[in-house]
């Protein structure tokens, strides 16, 4: 199962890489996306290089 850190909306917090922000909600980087508080998971786009 993908984790919050795999979402394009997840922004890692500078002071704690294990936490992040998703639309104003603090989430754990390792939280399963089925528990996403905003139900907005979209995978990060991979580089096409």
PDB file of N, CA, C and O in Angstrom:
ATOM      1  N   UNK A   1       0.845  -1.184   0.000  1.00  0.00           N
ATOM      2  CA  UNK A   1       0.000   0.000   0.000  1.00  0.00           C
ATOM      3  C   UNK A   1       0.891   1.248   0.000  1.00  0.00           C
ATOM      4  O   UNK A   1       1.881   1.301   0.730  1.00  0.00           O
ATOM      5  N   UNK A   2       0.544   2.247  -0.813  1.00  0.00           N
ATOM      6  CA  UNK A   2       1.317   3.488  -0.820  1.00  0.00           C
ATOM      7  C   UNK A   2       1.206   4.216   0.524  1.00  0.00           C
ATOM      8  O   UNK A   2       0.255   4.030   1.283  1.00  0.00           O
ATOM      9  N   UNK A   3       2.190   5.031   0.780  1.00  0.00           N
ATOM     10  CA  UNK A   3       2.253   5.824   2.016  1.00  0.00           C
ATOM     11  C   UNK A   3       2.076   7.300   1.671  1.00  0.00           C
ATOM     12  O   UNK A   3       2.198   7.696   0.512  1.00  0.00           O
ATOM     13  N   UNK A   4       1.790   8.100   2.681  1.00  0.00           N
ATOM     14  CA  UNK A   4       1.616   9.537   2.459  1.00  0.00           C
ATOM     15  C   UNK A   4       2.829  10.165   1.785  1.00  0.00           C
ATOM     16  O   UNK A   4       2.683  11.072   0.966  1.00  0.00           O
ATOM     17  N   UNK A   5       4.021   9.691   2.123  1.00  0.00           N
ATOM     18  CA  UNK A   5       5.236  10.249   1.513  1.00  0.00           C
ATOM     19  C   UNK A   5       5.278  10.016   0.003  1.00  0.00           C
ATOM     20  O   UNK A   5       6.072  10.652  -0.690  1.00  0.00           O
ATOM     21  N   UNK A   6       4.438   9.113  -0.522  1.00  0.00           N
ATOM     22  CA  UNK A   6       4.378   8.820  -1.949  1.00  0.00           C
ATOM     23  C   UNK A   6       3.390   9.721  -2.702  1.00  0.00           C
ATOM     24  O   UNK A   6       3.255   9.616  -3.921  1.00  0.00           O
ATOM     25  N   UNK A   7       2.715  10.590  -1.982  1.00  0.00           N
ATOM     26  CA  UNK A   7       1.685  11.457  -2.559  1.00  0.00           C
ATOM     27  C   UNK A   7       2.292  12.766  -3.046  1.00  0.00           C
ATOM     28  O   UNK A   7       3.201  13.314  -2.421  1.00  0.00           O
ATOM     29  N   UNK A   8       1.780  13.258  -4.163  1.00  0.00           N
ATOM     30  CA  UNK A   8       2.320  14.504  -4.702  1.00  0.00           C
ATOM     31  C   UNK A   8       1.937  15.716  -3.856  1.00  0.00           C
ATOM     32  O   UNK A   8       2.539  16.778  -4.011  1.00  0.00           O
ATOM     33  N   UNK A   9       0.967  15.590  -2.978  1.00  0.00           N
ATOM     34  CA  UNK A   9       0.560  16.706  -2.125  1.00  0.00           C
ATOM     35  C   UNK A   9       1.293  16.740  -0.782  1.00  0.00           C
ATOM     36  O   UNK A   9       1.197  17.726  -0.051  1.00  0.00           O
ATOM     37  N   UNK A  10       2.020  15.673  -0.453  1.00  0.00           N
ATOM     38  CA  UNK A  10       2.744  15.581   0.811  1.00  0.00           C
ATOM     39  C   UNK A  10       3.969  16.487   0.771  1.00  0.00           C
ATOM     40  O   UNK A  10       4.775  16.410  -0.156  1.00  0.00           O
ATOM     41  N   UNK A  11       4.104  17.344   1.776  1.00  0.00           N
ATOM     42  CA  UNK A  11       5.262  18.225   1.890  1.00  0.00           C
ATOM     43  C   UNK A  11       5.963  17.926   3.209  1.00  0.00           C
ATOM     44  O   UNK A  11       5.400  18.138   4.283  1.00  0.00           O
ATOM     45  N   UNK A  12       7.191  17.434   3.120  1.00  0.00           N
ATOM     46  CA  UNK A  12       7.967  17.068   4.303  1.00  0.00           C
ATOM     47  C   UNK A  12       8.265  18.304   5.145  1.00  0.00           C
ATOM     48  O   UNK A  12       8.593  19.367   4.617  1.00  0.00           O
ATOM     49  N   UNK A  13       8.146  18.148   6.465  1.00  0.00           N
ATOM     50  CA  UNK A  13       8.483  19.245   7.374  1.00  0.00           C
ATOM     51  C   UNK A  13       9.994  19.308   7.540  1.00  0.00           C
ATOM     52  O   UNK A  13      10.644  18.275   7.705  1.00  0.00           O
ATOM     53  N   UNK A  14      10.554  20.503   7.498  1.00  0.00           N
ATOM     54  CA  UNK A  14      12.005  20.670   7.609  1.00  0.00           C
ATOM     55  C   UNK A  14      12.539  20.150   8.932  1.00  0.00           C
ATOM     56  O   UNK A  14      13.618  19.559   8.977  1.00  0.00           O
ATOM     57  N   UNK A  15      11.800  20.363  10.000  1.00  0.00           N
ATOM     58  CA  UNK A  15      12.290  19.995  11.326  1.00  0.00           C
ATOM     59  C   UNK A  15      12.101  18.521  11.665  1.00  0.00           C
ATOM     60  O   UNK A  15      12.695  18.029  12.625  1.00  0.00           O
ATOM     61  N   UNK A  16      11.280  17.807  10.890  1.00  0.00           N
ATOM     62  CA  UNK A  16      11.026  16.399  11.183  1.00  0.00           C
ATOM     63  C   UNK A  16      10.623  15.680   9.896  1.00  0.00           C
ATOM     64  O   UNK A  16       9.477  15.783   9.460  1.00  0.00           O
ATOM     65  N   UNK A  17      11.555  14.958   9.295  1.00  0.00           N
ATOM     66  CA  UNK A  17      11.306  14.289   8.017  1.00  0.00           C
ATOM     67  C   UNK A  17      10.267  13.171   8.123  1.00  0.00           C
ATOM     68  O   UNK A  17       9.747  12.716   7.104  1.00  0.00           O
ATOM     69  N   UNK A  18       9.962  12.725   9.337  1.00  0.00           N
ATOM     70  CA  UNK A  18       8.961  11.670   9.522  1.00  0.00           C
ATOM     71  C   UNK A  18       7.538  12.232   9.506  1.00  0.00           C
ATOM     72  O   UNK A  18       6.567  11.474   9.513  1.00  0.00           O
ATOM     73  N   UNK A  19       7.420  13.552   9.485  1.00  0.00           N
ATOM     74  CA  UNK A  19       6.108  14.215   9.461  1.00  0.00           C
ATOM     75  C   UNK A  19       6.005  15.069   8.218  1.00  0.00           C
ATOM     76  O   UNK A  19       7.011  15.442   7.615  1.00  0.00           O
ATOM     77  N   UNK A  20       4.790  15.369   7.846  1.00  0.00           N
ATOM     78  CA  UNK A  20       4.585  16.229   6.691  1.00  0.00           C
ATOM     79  C   UNK A  20       3.262  16.949   6.769  1.00  0.00           C
ATOM     80  O   UNK A  20       2.502  16.794   7.724  1.00  0.00           O
ATOM     81  N   UNK A  21       3.002  17.734   5.752  1.00  0.00           N
ATOM     82  CA  UNK A  21       1.780  18.517   5.670  1.00  0.00           C
ATOM     83  C   UNK A  21       1.031  18.118   4.401  1.00  0.00           C
ATOM     84  O   UNK A  21       1.615  17.973   3.327  1.00  0.00           O
ATOM     85  N   UNK A  22      -0.253  17.949   4.557  1.00  0.00           N
ATOM     86  CA  UNK A  22      -1.121  17.669   3.415  1.00  0.00           C
ATOM     87  C   UNK A  22      -2.348  18.556   3.539  1.00  0.00           C
ATOM     88  O   UNK A  22      -3.254  18.270   4.322  1.00  0.00           O
ATOM     89  N   UNK A  23      -2.375  19.632   2.764  1.00  0.00           N
ATOM     90  CA  UNK A  23      -3.493  20.580   2.800  1.00  0.00           C
ATOM     91  C   UNK A  23      -3.804  21.057   4.215  1.00  0.00           C
ATOM     92  O   UNK A  23      -4.969  21.167   4.597  1.00  0.00           O
ATOM     93  N   UNK A  24      -2.743  21.342   5.000  1.00  0.00           N
ATOM     94  CA  UNK A  24      -2.924  21.872   6.348  1.00  0.00           C
ATOM     95  C   UNK A  24      -3.070  20.822   7.427  1.00  0.00           C
ATOM     96  O   UNK A  24      -3.172  21.173   8.603  1.00  0.00           O
ATOM     97  N   UNK A  25      -3.084  19.557   7.077  1.00  0.00           N
ATOM     98  CA  UNK A  25      -3.170  18.470   8.052  1.00  0.00           C
ATOM     99  C   UNK A  25      -1.776  17.899   8.276  1.00  0.00           C
ATOM    100  O   UNK A  25      -1.077  17.578   7.315  1.00  0.00           O
ATOM    101  N   UNK A  26      -1.362  17.769   9.539  1.00  0.00           N
ATOM    102  CA  UNK A  26      -0.086  17.119   9.815  1.00  0.00           C
ATOM    103  C   UNK A  26      -0.298  15.618   9.751  1.00  0.00           C
ATOM    104  O   UNK A  26      -1.195  15.075  10.396  1.00  0.00           O
ATOM    105  N   UNK A  27       0.551  14.947   8.953  1.00  0.00           N
ATOM    106  CA  UNK A  27       0.447  13.498   8.778  1.00  0.00           C
ATOM    107  C   UNK A  27       1.819  12.862   8.917  1.00  0.00           C
ATOM    108  O   UNK A  27       2.843  13.508   8.692  1.00  0.00           O
ATOM    109  N   UNK A  28       1.829  11.597   9.289  1.00  0.00           N
ATOM    110  CA  UNK A  28       3.067  10.825   9.320  1.00  0.00           C
ATOM    111  C   UNK A  28       3.420  10.433   7.887  1.00  0.00           C
ATOM    112  O   UNK A  28       2.539  10.111   7.090  1.00  0.00           O
ATOM    113  N   UNK A  29       4.698  10.463   7.570  1.00  0.00           N
ATOM    114  CA  UNK A  29       5.154  10.088   6.229  1.00  0.00           C
ATOM    115  C   UNK A  29       4.792   8.643   5.911  1.00  0.00           C
ATOM    116  O   UNK A  29       4.530   8.312   4.754  1.00  0.00           O
ATOM    117  N   UNK A  30       4.773   7.777   6.927  1.00  0.00           N
ATOM    118  CA  UNK A  30       4.516   6.351   6.728  1.00  0.00           C
ATOM    119  C   UNK A  30       3.040   5.960   6.886  1.00  0.00           C
ATOM    120  O   UNK A  30       2.727   4.770   6.930  1.00  0.00           O
ATOM    121  N   UNK A  31       2.140   6.929   6.971  1.00  0.00           N
ATOM    122  CA  UNK A  31       0.709   6.643   7.100  1.00  0.00           C
ATOM    123  C   UNK A  31       0.187   6.021   5.809  1.00  0.00           C
ATOM    124  O   UNK A  31       0.452   6.528   4.719  1.00  0.00           O
ATOM    125  N   UNK A  32      -0.559   4.917   5.934  1.00  0.00           N
ATOM    126  CA  UNK A  32      -1.169   4.306   4.754  1.00  0.00           C
ATOM    127  C   UNK A  32      -2.149   5.295   4.130  1.00  0.00           C
ATOM    128  O   UNK A  32      -2.879   5.990   4.837  1.00  0.00           O
ATOM    129  N   UNK A  33      -2.157   5.351   2.809  1.00  0.00           N
ATOM    130  CA  UNK A  33      -2.999   6.342   2.136  1.00  0.00           C
ATOM    131  C   UNK A  33      -4.491   6.098   2.309  1.00  0.00           C
ATOM    132  O   UNK A  33      -5.291   7.008   2.094  1.00  0.00           O
ATOM    133  N   UNK A  34      -4.877   4.890   2.694  1.00  0.00           N
ATOM    134  CA  UNK A  34      -6.303   4.670   2.955  1.00  0.00           C
ATOM    135  C   UNK A  34      -6.755   5.368   4.236  1.00  0.00           C
ATOM    136  O   UNK A  34      -7.951   5.423   4.524  1.00  0.00           O
ATOM    137  N   UNK A  35      -5.808   5.900   5.001  1.00  0.00           N
ATOM    138  CA  UNK A  35      -6.126   6.648   6.218  1.00  0.00           C
ATOM    139  C   UNK A  35      -5.888   8.152   6.029  1.00  0.00           C
ATOM    140  O   UNK A  35      -5.861   8.904   7.003  1.00  0.00           O
ATOM    141  N   UNK A  36      -5.719   8.575   4.804  1.00  0.00           N
ATOM    142  CA  UNK A  36      -5.468   9.982   4.487  1.00  0.00           C
ATOM    143  C   UNK A  36      -6.606  10.853   5.023  1.00  0.00           C
ATOM    144  O   UNK A  36      -7.770  10.605   4.708  1.00  0.00           O
ATOM    145  N   UNK A  37      -6.283  11.873   5.831  1.00  0.00           N
ATOM    146  CA  UNK A  37      -7.351  12.704   6.400  1.00  0.00           C
ATOM    147  C   UNK A  37      -8.112  13.523   5.362  1.00  0.00           C
ATOM    148  O   UNK A  37      -9.248  13.924   5.613  1.00  0.00           O
ATOM    149  N   UNK A  38      -7.511  13.780   4.204  1.00  0.00           N
ATOM    150  CA  UNK A  38      -8.184  14.568   3.171  1.00  0.00           C
ATOM    151  C   UNK A  38      -8.676  13.722   1.996  1.00  0.00           C
ATOM    152  O   UNK A  38      -9.313  14.237   1.078  1.00  0.00           O
ATOM    153  N   UNK A  39      -8.377  12.418   2.032  1.00  0.00           N
ATOM    154  CA  UNK A  39      -8.785  11.490   0.956  1.00  0.00           C
ATOM    155  C   UNK A  39      -8.383  12.030  -0.420  1.00  0.00           C
ATOM    156  O   UNK A  39      -9.161  11.974  -1.373  1.00  0.00           O
ATOM    157  N   UNK A  40      -7.164  12.548  -0.506  1.00  0.00           N
ATOM    158  CA  UNK A  40      -6.730  13.201  -1.736  1.00  0.00           C
ATOM    159  C   UNK A  40      -5.477  12.583  -2.341  1.00  0.00           C
ATOM    160  O   UNK A  40      -4.779  13.246  -3.108  1.00  0.00           O
ATOM    161  N   UNK A  41      -5.177  11.332  -2.017  1.00  0.00           N
ATOM    162  CA  UNK A  41      -3.936  10.726  -2.502  1.00  0.00           C
ATOM    163  C   UNK A  41      -3.869  10.706  -4.018  1.00  0.00           C
ATOM    164  O   UNK A  41      -4.789  10.251  -4.698  1.00  0.00           O
ATOM    165  N   UNK A  42      -2.743  11.217  -4.532  1.00  0.00           N
ATOM    166  CA  UNK A  42      -2.385  11.067  -5.933  1.00  0.00           C
ATOM    167  C   UNK A  42      -0.890  10.768  -5.952  1.00  0.00           C
ATOM    168  O   UNK A  42      -0.113  11.470  -5.304  1.00  0.00           O
ATOM    169  N   UNK A  43      -0.477   9.734  -6.689  1.00  0.00           N
ATOM    170  CA  UNK A  43       0.953   9.382  -6.696  1.00  0.00           C
ATOM    171  C   UNK A  43       1.783  10.502  -7.299  1.00  0.00           C
ATOM    172  O   UNK A  43       1.333  11.242  -8.173  1.00  0.00           O
ATOM    173  N   UNK A  44       3.028  10.604  -6.795  1.00  0.00           N
ATOM    174  CA  UNK A  44       3.974  11.572  -7.355  1.00  0.00           C
ATOM    175  C   UNK A  44       4.239  11.184  -8.806  1.00  0.00           C
ATOM    176  O   UNK A  44       4.299  10.003  -9.150  1.00  0.00           O
ATOM    177  N   UNK A  45       4.396  12.194  -9.641  1.00  0.00           N
ATOM    178  CA  UNK A  45       4.706  11.926 -11.041  1.00  0.00           C
ATOM    179  C   UNK A  45       6.180  11.568 -11.147  1.00  0.00           C
ATOM    180  O   UNK A  45       7.038  12.238 -10.571  1.00  0.00           O
ATOM    181  N   UNK A  46       6.461  10.518 -11.879  1.00  0.00           N
ATOM    182  CA  UNK A  46       7.837  10.093 -12.070  1.00  0.00           C
ATOM    183  C   UNK A  46       8.461  10.866 -13.216  1.00  0.00           C
ATOM    184  O   UNK A  46       7.786  11.214 -14.185  1.00  0.00           O
ATOM    185  N   UNK A  47       9.763  11.133 -13.098  1.00  0.00           N
ATOM    186  CA  UNK A  47      10.472  11.803 -14.183  1.00  0.00           C
ATOM    187  C   UNK A  47      10.462  10.921 -15.417  1.00  0.00           C
ATOM    188  O   UNK A  47      10.635   9.706 -15.318  1.00  0.00           O
ATOM    189  N   UNK A  48      10.267  11.508 -16.541  1.00  0.00           N
ATOM    190  CA  UNK A  48      10.242  10.731 -17.789  1.00  0.00           C
ATOM    191  C   UNK A  48      11.564  10.840 -18.527  1.00  0.00           C
ATOM    192  O   UNK A  48      11.590  10.789 -19.757  1.00  0.00           O
ATOM    193  N   UNK A  49      12.649  10.985 -17.805  1.00  0.00           N
ATOM    194  CA  UNK A  49      13.978  11.108 -18.428  1.00  0.00           C
ATOM    195  C   UNK A  49      14.538   9.778 -18.812  1.00  0.00           C
ATOM    196  O   UNK A  49      15.644   9.704 -19.346  1.00  0.00           O
TER     197      UNK A  49
END
